[in-house]
Amino acid sequence: MVGGGLLGVEEANREWDVVKRGWGERYLLHLAVDPNAPQRLVVADEQGQLLISGNGGRDWSRLE
């Protein structure tokens, strides 16, 4: 959601929650979840940057 942050849902409660705010006007084009470590996420944004998170999307760093 542009301007609202990264949203996530857990299967048990089926309610969407904000996982991370502060994305500004950036939007994510692709999201990949590591099947062996579901807390590890990789995203590609509209600027062509790759970002990685090891804690389910709460913190991100550029993948270089």
Secondary structure, DSSP 8 states (H G I E B T S, - for coil): -TTT-EEEE-TTT--EEEEE---TT--EEEEEE-TT-TT-EEEEETTS-EEEESSTTSS-EE--
